[in-house]
């Protein structure tokens, strides 16, 4: 017998002291030393819960609580994935008793008077079954942990690659690595304030930074122009939405699917005058409407080739002035409430303090990427 089985915890419940003494002596001689016994079936449940035995030897005919009631208590106390075999000790070998014992959780039977060689054989078999079960459970736990860790590593790697892809588009535009990250965090804050579920909030946090990935395909003389774009230049600028969508298209990954949706919709206007598809109102995807606000807020607070950074008050007033025209009215209200929160203000002002109040009137269209002189 494997040495590991010698230390198995065995609980014996039998109202006959003679049977307990006989089992203890024989099992001790066979090398089992971790034995616990009780002649009072009312103590069985407490000992079972405390010891979490590897095997229970249980009499059926006992005063106070019979073996069937004890097994019922064990069943209620046992965890859903736990397996602790029960070896029934009984002088009743009728089919009805056997069926009832099996239905209550018994795994094997010993007939009284006890045959000690038979006792040892059954005990060994059940303890080996218990040992294999524990090994399998531990193996499954290890596999689950390994799969979880590997899945997390793959998710982290995927997010890092996507973040670097977003950064590649931004470096050609702003020469910083922060705009995409801030747009992701602001979008997540708006989404959370709307009551979105945590999965959506995390998806938009990581998908929103890809909103301008299509700028990889826009010429530098347009992307980095200081001042207003000519109409034909602005038309070329608009292509960054469809270029980005082509880069991200075809994936079944939820993050990439949301990113594709954002790329195509974050320049749509609530009144239908945006691009590339002229969508209006609720036809614009929810995530696109959120990122439109986050992107424009951060753009206004940041210095660009065509403008200085604005103050938070000026940026908020500008966005409010386009409520119901460029931006979803309800989401605009959410953003306005957020700007009264100190933590959000700290997040939004992360672009720096070198900001200015723009000259009045505010040029319409400055909220776009570069702005068109005829917009």
C-alpha positions as CSV (number, residue, x, y, z in Angstrom):
1,X,0.0,0.0,0.0
2,X,1.4,3.5,-0.9
3,X,2.8,5.2,2.1
4,X,0.7,8.3,1.4
5,X,-2.5,6.4,2.3
6,X,-1.2,5.6,5.8
7,X,-1.8,9.2,6.9
8,X,-5.4,9.3,5.6
9,X,-8.0,10.6,8.0
10,X,-10.5,7.9,8.8
11,X,-13.7,8.6,10.8
12,X,-15.5,5.6,12.4
13,X,-19.1,6.1,13.6
14,X,-20.5,3.0,15.4
15,X,-22.5,2.7,18.6
16,X,-20.9,-0.6,19.5
17,X,-17.7,0.0,21.4
18,X,-16.5,-3.6,20.6
19,X,-16.7,-2.8,16.8
20,X,-14.8,0.5,17.3
21,X,-12.1,-1.2,19.3
22,X,-11.7,-4.0,16.7
23,X,-11.5,-1.6,13.8
24,X,-9.0,0.7,15.5
25,X,-6.7,-2.3,16.4
26,X,-6.8,-3.8,13.0
27,X,-6.4,-0.5,11.1
28,X,-3.5,0.5,13.4
29,X,-1.8,-2.8,12.7
30,X,-2.3,-2.2,9.0
31,X,-0.4,1.2,9.3
32,X,-3.3,3.6,9.6
33,X,-2.7,6.0,12.5
34,X,-5.0,9.0,11.8
35,X,-8.2,7.4,13.2
36,X,-11.1,9.2,14.9
37,X,-14.1,7.4,16.4
38,X,-17.4,8.1,18.1
39,X,-20.1,5.9,19.5
40,X,-22.6,8.8,19.5
41,X,-24.1,9.4,16.1
42,X,-25.1,12.9,17.2
43,X,-21.4,13.9,17.2
44,X,-20.8,12.6,13.7
45,X,-21.6,15.8,11.8
46,X,-19.4,18.0,13.9
47,X,-16.5,15.6,13.6
48,X,-17.1,15.3,9.9
49,X,-17.0,19.1,9.4
50,X,-13.9,19.5,11.6
51,X,-11.9,16.6,10.3
52,X,-12.9,16.6,6.6
53,X,-12.0,12.8,6.6
54,X,-10.8,10.9,3.6
55,X,-13.1,8.0,4.5
56,X,-16.0,7.4,6.8
57,X,-16.9,3.9,8.3
58,X,-20.6,4.3,9.3
59,X,-22.9,1.9,11.1
60,X,-26.6,1.9,10.0
61,X,-28.5,0.8,13.1
62,X,-27.7,3.3,15.8
63,X,-29.8,5.1,18.6
64,X,-30.5,8.8,18.3
65,X,-29.6,9.1,14.6
66,X,-29.4,6.1,12.3
67,X,-26.8,5.9,9.5
68,X,-29.3,7.2,6.9
69,X,-29.9,10.4,8.8
70,X,-26.1,10.8,9.4
71,X,-25.5,10.5,5.6
72,X,-28.2,13.1,5.0
73,X,-26.4,15.5,7.3
74,X,-23.1,14.8,5.6
75,X,-24.6,15.4,2.2
76,X,-25.9,18.8,3.2
77,X,-22.5,19.8,4.7
78,X,-20.5,18.5,1.8
79,X,-19.3,20.9,-0.9
80,X,-20.7,20.5,-4.4
81,X,-17.3,19.2,-5.7
82,X,-16.2,17.3,-2.7
83,X,-15.9,13.5,-2.6
84,X,-15.6,11.7,0.7
85,X,-16.4,8.0,0.4
86,X,-18.6,6.3,3.0
87,X,-18.2,2.6,3.9
88,X,-21.4,1.3,5.5
89,X,-21.2,-1.2,8.4
90,X,-24.5,-3.2,8.5
91,X,-25.9,-6.6,9.5
92,X,-28.9,-5.9,7.2
93,X,-28.0,-7.1,3.7
94,X,-31.5,-6.8,2.2
95,X,-31.7,-5.2,-1.3
96,X,-33.9,-2.4,0.1
97,X,-31.3,-1.4,2.7
98,X,-28.5,-1.5,0.1
99,X,-30.5,0.7,-2.4
100,X,-31.4,3.2,0.3
101,X,-27.8,3.4,1.5
102,X,-26.5,3.9,-2.0
103,X,-29.1,6.6,-2.6
104,X,-27.9,8.4,0.6
105,X,-24.3,8.4,-0.5
106,X,-22.7,5.1,0.5
107,X,-20.0,3.8,-1.8
108,X,-19.5,0.3,-0.4
109,X,-20.7,-2.1,2.3
110,X,-19.2,-4.3,5.1
111,X,-21.4,-7.0,6.5
112,X,-21.4,-7.6,10.3
113,X,-19.9,-9.6,11.9
114,X,-16.9,-7.9,10.3
115,X,-14.3,-9.9,8.4
116,X,-11.0,-8.0,9.1
117,X,-9.3,-9.0,5.8
118,X,-12.4,-7.7,4.0
119,X,-12.3,-4.5,6.0
120,X,-8.7,-3.8,4.9
121,X,-9.5,-4.5,1.3
122,X,-12.5,-2.1,1.2
123,X,-10.7,0.6,3.1
124,X,-7.7,0.5,0.7
125,X,-9.9,0.6,-2.4
126,X,-11.9,3.5,-1.2
127,X,-8.9,5.5,0.0
128,X,-7.2,4.9,-3.3
129,X,-10.3,6.2,-5.1
130,X,-10.3,9.2,-2.8
131,X,-6.6,9.8,-3.5
132,X,-7.1,9.7,-7.2
133,X,-10.1,12.1,-6.9
134,X,-8.0,14.6,-4.9
135,X,-5.2,14.4,-7.4
136,X,-7.6,14.9,-10.3
137,X,-9.2,17.9,-8.6
138,X,-5.8,19.4,-7.9
139,X,-4.8,18.8,-11.5
140,X,-7.9,20.5,-12.8
141,X,-7.4,23.4,-10.5
142,X,-3.8,23.7,-11.8
143,X,-5.0,23.5,-15.4
144,X,-7.7,26.1,-14.8
145,X,-5.1,28.4,-13.2
146,X,-2.7,27.8,-16.1
147,X,-5.4,28.5,-18.6
148,X,-6.5,31.6,-16.8
149,X,-2.9,32.9,-16.5
150,X,-2.3,32.2,-20.2
151,X,-5.5,33.8,-21.2
152,X,-4.7,36.9,-19.2
153,X,-1.2,37.0,-20.7
154,X,-2.7,36.8,-24.2
155,X,-5.2,39.5,-23.4
156,X,-2.5,41.7,-22.0
157,X,-0.3,41.1,-25.1
158,X,-3.2,41.9,-27.4
159,X,-4.0,45.1,-25.5
160,X,-0.4,46.2,-25.6
161,X,-0.2,45.6,-29.4
162,X,-3.4,47.6,-29.9
163,X,-2.1,50.4,-27.7
164,X,1.1,50.5,-29.7
165,X,-1.0,50.6,-32.9
166,X,-3.0,53.5,-31.6
167,X,0.2,55.2,-30.6
168,X,1.6,54.8,-34.1
169,X,-1.3,56.8,-35.5
170,X,-1.1,59.5,-32.8
171,X,2.7,60.1,-33.1
172,X,2.2,61.3,-36.6
173,X,-0.4,63.7,-35.4
174,X,0.5,65.0,-31.9
175,X,4.0,63.7,-31.1
176,X,2.8,62.6,-27.7
177,X,1.6,59.3,-26.4
178,X,-1.0,60.6,-24.1
179,X,-4.0,61.7,-26.2
180,X,-5.1,58.1,-27.0
181,X,-4.8,57.0,-23.4
182,X,-6.7,60.0,-22.1
183,X,-9.5,59.5,-24.6
184,X,-9.8,55.9,-23.4
185,X,-10.0,56.9,-19.8
186,X,-12.4,59.7,-20.4
187,X,-14.6,57.4,-22.5
188,X,-14.6,54.8,-19.7
189,X,-15.6,57.5,-17.2
190,X,-18.5,58.7,-19.3
191,X,-19.6,55.1,-20.0
192,X,-19.5,54.2,-16.3
193,X,-21.4,57.4,-15.4
194,X,-24.1,56.2,-17.8
195,X,-24.5,53.0,-15.9
196,X,-22.8,50.7,-18.5
197,X,-21.8,47.3,-17.3
198,X,-18.1,46.8,-16.2
199,X,-17.4,44.7,-19.3
200,X,-18.5,47.5,-21.6
201,X,-16.5,50.1,-19.6
202,X,-13.3,48.1,-19.9
203,X,-13.9,47.4,-23.6
204,X,-14.3,51.1,-24.4
205,X,-11.3,52.0,-22.3
206,X,-9.1,49.9,-24.5
207,X,-11.0,50.4,-27.8
208,X,-11.3,54.2,-27.8
209,X,-7.6,54.8,-28.1
210,X,-7.8,53.3,-31.6
211,X,-10.2,56.0,-32.8
212,X,-7.7,57.7,-35.0
213,X,-5.6,54.8,-36.1
214,X,-6.5,55.6,-39.7
215,X,-4.4,58.7,-39.6
216,X,-1.5,56.5,-40.5
217,X,-2.8,56.8,-44.0
218,X,-3.2,60.6,-44.1
219,X,-0.3,62.7,-45.6
220,X,1.8,64.8,-43.2
221,X,1.1,68.1,-45.0
222,X,-2.5,67.7,-44.1
223,X,-2.2,66.0,-40.7
224,X,0.3,68.5,-39.4
225,X,-0.9,71.7,-41.1
226,X,-1.1,74.7,-38.9
227,X,-4.3,76.5,-39.6
228,X,-7.5,75.8,-41.4
229,X,-7.7,73.0,-43.9
230,X,-9.0,73.7,-47.4
231,X,-12.1,71.8,-48.4
232,X,-10.2,69.3,-50.5
233,X,-7.7,68.8,-47.7
234,X,-10.6,68.2,-45.2
235,X,-12.1,65.6,-47.6
236,X,-8.8,63.8,-47.5
237,X,-8.7,64.1,-43.7
238,X,-12.1,62.4,-43.5
239,X,-10.7,59.3,-45.0
240,X,-8.9,58.4,-41.8
241,X,-12.2,56.9,-40.5
242,X,-12.6,54.5,-43.4
243,X,-8.8,53.7,-43.5
244,X,-8.9,52.9,-39.8
245,X,-12.0,50.7,-40.3
246,X,-10.3,48.7,-43.0
247,X,-7.3,48.1,-40.7
248,X,-9.6,46.8,-37.9
249,X,-12.2,45.1,-40.0
250,X,-13.0,41.4,-40.1
251,X,-12.2,40.4,-36.5
252,X,-14.6,38.6,-34.3
253,X,-12.8,39.9,-31.2
254,X,-15.1,42.1,-29.2
255,X,-12.4,44.7,-28.5
256,X,-11.5,45.1,-32.2
257,X,-15.2,45.0,-33.3
258,X,-15.9,47.9,-30.9
259,X,-12.8,49.8,-32.1
260,X,-13.9,49.4,-35.7
261,X,-17.3,50.8,-34.7
262,X,-15.7,53.8,-32.9
263,X,-13.4,54.5,-35.8
264,X,-16.3,54.8,-38.2
265,X,-18.7,56.7,-36.0
266,X,-16.8,59.1,-33.7
267,X,-17.0,61.9,-36.3
268,X,-20.7,61.4,-37.0
269,X,-22.8,64.4,-35.7
270,X,-26.1,64.1,-33.8
271,X,-27.8,66.2,-36.5
272,X,-26.6,64.0,-39.3
273,X,-24.0,66.4,-40.7
274,X,-21.0,64.4,-39.7
275,X,-18.9,61.9,-41.6
276,X,-18.3,59.4,-43.2
277,X,-21.9,58.1,-43.4
278,X,-24.0,61.0,-42.3
279,X,-25.6,59.0,-39.5
280,X,-27.9,60.9,-37.1
281,X,-29.2,60.5,-33.5
282,X,-29.5,57.0,-32.1
283,X,-28.3,55.5,-35.4
284,X,-24.8,56.5,-34.4
285,X,-23.4,53.7,-32.2
286,X,-23.4,54.4,-28.5
287,X,-19.7,53.9,-28.2
288,X,-19.1,56.3,-31.1
289,X,-21.2,59.0,-29.4
290,X,-19.2,58.6,-26.2
291,X,-15.8,58.8,-27.9
292,X,-16.9,61.8,-29.9
293,X,-17.3,63.7,-26.6
294,X,-14.1,62.3,-25.1
295,X,-12.0,63.0,-28.2
296,X,-13.2,66.5,-28.6
297,X,-12.8,67.4,-25.0
298,X,-9.2,66.3,-24.9
299,X,-8.5,67.9,-28.3
300,X,-9.8,71.2,-27.0
301,X,-7.7,70.9,-23.9
302,X,-4.6,70.0,-25.9
303,X,-2.3,72.1,-28.0
304,X,-2.5,71.3,-31.7
305,X,-0.7,72.7,-34.8
306,X,-3.8,74.8,-35.5
307,X,-4.6,75.9,-32.0
308,X,-3.4,76.5,-28.4
309,X,-4.8,74.5,-25.5
310,X,-8.0,75.8,-24.1
311,X,-9.1,76.1,-20.5
312,X,-11.5,73.5,-19.1
313,X,-14.3,76.1,-18.7
314,X,-13.9,77.2,-22.4
315,X,-13.9,73.6,-23.6
316,X,-17.0,72.7,-21.6
317,X,-18.9,75.8,-22.9
318,X,-17.9,74.9,-26.5
319,X,-19.1,71.3,-26.2
320,X,-22.3,72.5,-24.5
321,X,-22.9,74.9,-27.4
322,X,-23.0,71.9,-29.7
323,X,-25.4,69.8,-27.6
324,X,-28.0,68.3,-29.8
325,X,-26.1,69.3,-33.0
326,X,-22.7,67.6,-32.9
327,X,-23.2,65.7,-29.6
328,X,-25.8,63.4,-28.1
329,X,-27.8,65.6,-25.7
330,X,-28.1,63.1,-22.9
331,X,-24.4,62.1,-23.1
332,X,-23.5,65.8,-23.1
333,X,-25.4,66.3,-19.9
334,X,-23.5,63.3,-18.4
335,X,-20.2,64.9,-19.4
336,X,-21.3,68.2,-17.8
337,X,-22.0,66.5,-14.6
338,X,-18.7,64.8,-14.7
339,X,-16.8,68.0,-15.1
340,X,-18.1,69.0,-11.6
341,X,-16.3,66.0,-10.2
342,X,-12.7,66.8,-9.0
343,X,-11.3,63.5,-10.0
344,X,-12.6,63.8,-13.5
345,X,-11.4,67.4,-13.8
346,X,-7.9,66.2,-12.8
347,X,-8.1,63.5,-15.5
348,X,-9.3,66.0,-18.1
349,X,-6.7,68.6,-17.2
350,X,-3.9,66.1,-17.5
351,X,-2.8,67.9,-20.7
352,X,-1.1,70.6,-18.7
353,X,-1.8,74.1,-17.4
354,X,-0.5,76.1,-20.3
355,X,-4.0,76.9,-21.6
356,X,-5.9,79.9,-22.9
357,X,-9.4,81.1,-23.4
358,X,-10.1,81.2,-27.2
359,X,-11.1,84.4,-28.9
360,X,-14.8,84.9,-29.4
361,X,-16.6,83.9,-31.5
362,X,-15.4,80.2,-31.3
363,X,-14.8,79.0,-34.8
364,X,-17.3,76.3,-35.6
365,X,-15.6,73.1,-36.6
366,X,-12.6,73.6,-34.4
367,X,-13.7,70.4,-32.7
368,X,-12.8,68.4,-35.8
369,X,-9.3,67.1,-36.7
370,X,-7.8,70.2,-38.1
371,X,-10.8,72.3,-39.2
372,X,-12.0,73.4,-42.6
373,X,-12.2,77.0,-43.6
374,X,-15.6,76.4,-45.1
375,X,-17.0,74.0,-42.5
